[in-house]
Amino acid sequence: MRVKAEFSAASYLYVNTPYIYGTLKFIAHYPTLRRTLHCYNFTLKELGGGMSKAENFDPLHGEHVQHVPLRNAPLVRVLSQVRFPDVTVAPDRNFVAAFQQAIRRRYPLVREEATPNIAFGPGGVSVTTNAIWRFLDAASVWRVSLTPTFLSLETKEYVSGEDFVRRFRALLTDLGETIAPSHVTRIGIRYVDQVDVTQDLIIEDLLHPHMNEITGALKGVRHMISELEAETAEGGVLARWGHLPGNGSHDPDMMPPRQHPTWFLDVDSFASYESNLLEYEVDEIANITTSLSKRAYDFFRWCVNDRFLETFGKDAQ
């Protein structure tokens, strides 16, 4: 499975901010619609294989469903991140030099970016900037981001979960041998799917009924975003999905706007260790990332039906 998309200027990852509806002329904030997750009984056919009989499918705490490769999966971005306590007070080129040397053959392109940090306090609003070091591969389809508090890997050309975790594990090893964070505060992996809605594709036909409760009852819906945050067996999930008009995006950094109306699904599967720090150990972080990836896929399958899988190339080799 191979998917391509385009990087936008910057992706500041895993921040719980209001979703954004963007057009070519303006970007305005819209409230999200929070919904409650229920479990549904799905048959073997509806799940596209991997279950021996009809049973209760719990995407949050149940056993993982069988992965079905898609030849033309609508993934536009996949991103993983590990967060850790601040490893330096004043990051500079010396901070990243050893790490850059370790990864430069795989990620030879380097640039430094500044992202705004907005804080609200008794004295009003203060805006500062944080430095992010970006490292890209020669084709600019894989990007590594490093700050004193996190390392992330993202791609616009996703091949497979095994390939992605292998690359992430290598970076975790390089980070441990150079910058050497001692503990971890958060591990997460995020998948963003985006589907063009045209006259030839009715997205409601490709989703399970519980995903169509509003658009199935009301015709002509142009903009609707739902949001869900819930505990999972591995930690938690933050999911957003919905319908956007042409030139709209819920998060332009992660999902650039398209000309056509779109339906999207954005799933962030994570484990938090803020109150009980996890020791920095490469194999454990990689294994947790794999488990979180499987949970994100479970949620994806809870949303889409077998017709969705067939439309985007089920049974791809």
C-alpha positions in Angstrom: 0.0 0.0 0.0 1.4 3.4 -1.0 -0.2 6.8 -0.5 1.0 10.2 -1.5 0.2 13.7 -0.2 1.8 17.0 0.2 3.6 18.5 3.2 2.4 21.9 4.3 4.6 24.6 5.9 4.6 23.3 9.4 2.9 20.6 11.5 2.9 21.3 15.2 1.7 17.9 16.5 -0.7 16.6 19.0 -2.0 19.9 20.4 -5.6 20.0 21.5 -6.7 23.1 19.7 -10.1 24.0 18.1 -10.6 22.6 14.7 -10.3 25.0 11.9 -12.4 25.4 8.8 -10.3 27.0 6.1 -11.1 28.6 2.8 -8.9 30.3 0.2 -10.1 33.6 1.6 -10.4 33.1 5.3 -10.0 30.7 8.2 -12.6 30.7 11.0 -13.0 28.7 14.1 -16.0 26.5 14.5 -17.1 24.5 17.5 -17.0 20.8 17.3 -19.8 18.4 17.9 -19.0 15.9 20.7 -20.5 12.5 20.3 -20.7 9.4 22.4 -19.2 6.2 21.1 -21.3 3.0 21.2 -20.3 -0.5 20.2 -22.1 -2.3 17.4 -22.5 -5.9 16.4 -20.8 -6.4 13.1 -20.8 -9.5 11.0 -17.8 -11.2 9.4 -18.6 -9.7 6.0 -19.0 -6.2 7.4 -15.6 -6.4 9.0 -14.0 -7.6 5.8 -12.6 -10.7 7.4 -10.6 -11.5 10.4 -13.5 -12.5 12.7 -14.8 -16.0 12.9 -18.4 -15.2 13.7 -20.7 -12.3 14.4 -19.7 -10.8 17.7 -19.5 -7.5 19.6 -16.7 -5.4 18.1 -15.3 -2.9 20.6 -12.9 -0.5 18.8 -11.6 0.9 22.1 -10.9 -2.1 24.3 -11.6 -5.2 22.2 -9.2 -7.5 20.3 -7.6 -6.0 17.2 -9.2 -6.7 13.9 -7.4 -8.1 10.9 -5.6 -5.5 8.8 -6.8 -5.3 5.2 -4.3 -3.6 2.8 -5.8 -1.0 0.5 -4.2 -0.3 -2.9 -5.5 3.3 -3.0 -5.9 4.1 0.7 -7.0 7.7 1.2 -4.3 8.4 3.8 -2.9 11.9 3.4 -0.7 11.9 6.5 0.7 9.5 9.1 2.6 10.8 12.0 4.2 9.4 15.2 5.6 11.3 18.1 7.4 10.6 21.4 7.4 13.4 24.0 9.9 13.7 26.9 10.8 16.2 29.7 12.8 19.2 28.4 16.3 18.0 27.7 17.9 21.5 27.3 17.1 25.0 28.4 18.6 26.8 25.4 18.4 24.6 22.2 21.0 25.6 19.6 23.0 23.9 16.8 25.1 22.1 19.4 21.9 20.5 20.7 21.1 18.9 17.4 24.6 18.4 16.0 25.1 14.8 17.1 21.6 13.7 16.2 21.9 15.3 12.7 25.2 13.5 12.2 23.5 10.2 13.1 20.6 10.5 10.6 22.1 12.7 7.8 22.4 9.9 5.3 18.7 9.0 5.6 17.5 12.6 6.1 20.1 14.9 4.4 17.9 18.1 4.2 17.8 20.3 7.3 16.1 23.5 8.2 15.2 25.3 11.4 11.6 26.7 11.8 10.0 28.8 14.5 6.5 28.0 15.7 4.3 30.4 17.8 3.6 29.6 21.4 0.5 31.4 22.7 0.0 31.7 26.4 -3.1 33.2 28.2 -2.5 34.6 31.7 -3.6 37.3 34.2 -1.6 39.9 32.3 -3.2 39.0 28.9 -1.9 37.1 26.0 1.8 36.5 25.4 3.3 35.1 22.2 6.8 33.5 22.0 8.4 31.3 19.5 9.8 27.8 19.8 12.5 26.4 17.5 11.8 23.1 15.6 14.5 21.3 13.7 13.3 19.6 10.5 15.1 16.8 8.7 13.8 15.5 5.4 14.8 12.6 3.2 16.1 13.4 -0.3 12.7 13.0 -1.9 11.0 15.2 0.8 8.4 12.6 1.6 9.6 11.7 5.1 10.1 14.4 7.7 11.7 14.2 11.2 11.0 17.0 13.7 13.0 17.6 16.8 12.6 20.0 19.8 13.8 19.8 23.4 10.5 18.1 24.3 9.6 15.8 21.4 10.7 13.8 18.4 8.3 13.0 15.6 8.3 11.2 12.2 5.7 11.9 9.5 5.2 10.9 6.0 3.1 11.7 2.9 4.0 8.3 1.4 2.9 5.6 3.7 3.8 2.0 2.7 2.9 -0.1 5.7 2.8 -0.1 9.5 5.8 -2.4 9.7 7.9 0.0 7.5 6.7 3.0 9.4 7.6 1.6 12.9 10.9 0.3 11.6 11.9 3.9 10.6 10.6 5.3 13.8 12.5 2.7 15.8 15.8 3.7 14.1 15.2 7.3 15.0 14.5 6.4 18.6 17.8 4.6 18.7 19.6 7.6 17.3 17.9 9.9 19.7 18.8 7.7 22.7 22.5 7.5 21.6 22.9 11.2 21.1 20.5 13.5 23.0 19.6 10.7 25.5 16.3 11.6 27.1 15.8 9.6 30.3 12.0 9.4 30.3 8.9 9.6 28.2 5.7 11.6 28.9 3.6 10.7 25.8 3.6 8.4 22.8 1.2 8.8 20.0 0.5 8.0 16.3 -2.0 9.8 14.1 -3.7 8.9 10.8 -5.5 11.3 8.6 -7.8 10.1 5.8 -9.3 12.4 3.3 -11.9 11.4 0.6 -13.1 13.6 -2.3 -16.9 13.7 -2.3 -18.1 13.9 -5.9 -21.2 13.0 -7.9 -19.6 9.6 -8.5 -18.9 8.9 -4.8 -21.5 9.0 -2.1 -19.6 8.8 1.1 -22.6 7.7 3.2 -22.6 4.5 1.2 -19.1 3.7 2.4 -19.6 4.3 6.1 -21.4 2.3 8.9 -24.9 3.7 9.8 -23.7 5.3 13.1 -21.4 7.6 11.1 -24.3 8.9 9.0 -26.8 9.9 11.8 -26.9 13.6 10.8 -26.1 13.6 7.1 -28.5 10.7 6.7 -31.4 12.7 8.2 -30.5 16.2 6.8 -29.8 16.8 3.1 -27.4 19.4 1.8 -25.0 19.4 4.8 -21.9 21.2 3.7 -19.9 21.5 6.9 -20.1 19.2 9.9 -17.3 18.1 12.3 -17.6 15.5 15.1 -15.1 14.9 17.8 -14.6 12.1 20.2 -12.1 11.6 23.1 -12.2 8.3 24.9 -10.1 5.8 26.9 -8.7 2.8 25.2 -6.9 -0.4 26.3 -3.6 1.2 25.5 -4.4 4.8 26.7 -6.7 7.0 24.7 -7.9 8.1 21.4 -8.9 11.6 20.0 -10.8 11.3 16.8 -12.4 13.9 14.5 -14.3 13.3 11.4 -16.8 15.0 9.2 -17.8 16.8 6.0 -16.1 19.9 4.6 -16.9 22.1 1.6 -14.4 22.7 -1.2 -11.2 24.5 -0.1 -12.0 23.6 3.5 -9.8 21.9 6.0 -10.1 21.0 9.7 -6.4 21.3 10.1 -4.5 22.8 7.2 -1.1 21.8 8.5 -2.1 18.1 8.5 -4.7 18.0 5.7 -4.3 20.7 3.0 -7.6 21.9 1.5 -8.8 20.4 -1.8 -11.0 21.8 -4.5 -13.8 19.3 -4.0 -15.9 18.8 -0.9 -14.3 16.1 1.3 -15.0 13.7 4.1 -12.2 13.2 6.5 -11.2 11.0 9.5 -8.4 12.0 11.8 -7.5 9.5 14.5 -4.8 10.2 17.2 -4.1 7.1 19.3 -1.9 7.8 22.3 -0.6 6.8 25.7 0.2 9.4 28.3 2.7 9.1 31.1 2.6 12.6 32.6 1.8 11.4 36.1 4.0 8.3 35.9 7.0 8.8 33.7 8.0 5.9 31.4 11.7 5.2 31.1 13.2 5.8 27.7 13.7 2.3 26.2 13.6 2.0 22.4 12.0 -1.5 22.2 9.2 -0.6 24.6 8.4 2.7 22.8 8.4 1.0 19.4 6.1 -1.8 20.7 3.7 0.7 22.3 3.7 2.6 19.0 2.7 -0.6 17.2 -0.1 -1.3 19.6 -1.4 2.3 19.3 -1.3 1.9 15.5 -3.5 -1.2 15.7 -6.0 0.6 18.0 -6.2 3.5 15.5 -6.9 1.0 12.8 -9.6 -0.6 14.9 -11.3 2.8 15.1 -11.0 3.3 11.3 -12.7 0.0 10.7 -15.5 0.9 13.2 -16.2 3.9 10.9 -16.0 2.3 7.4 -17.8 -0.6 5.9 -16.7 -3.3 3.4 -17.8 -1.2 0.5 -15.3 1.5 1.6 -12.5 -1.1 1.5 -13.5 -2.4 -1.9 -13.7 1.2 -3.3 -10.1 1.9 -2.2 -8.5 -1.3 -3.3 -9.2 -4.1 -0.9 -7.1 -7.3 -1.3 -4.1 -5.3 -2.6 -0.9 -7.3 -2.7 
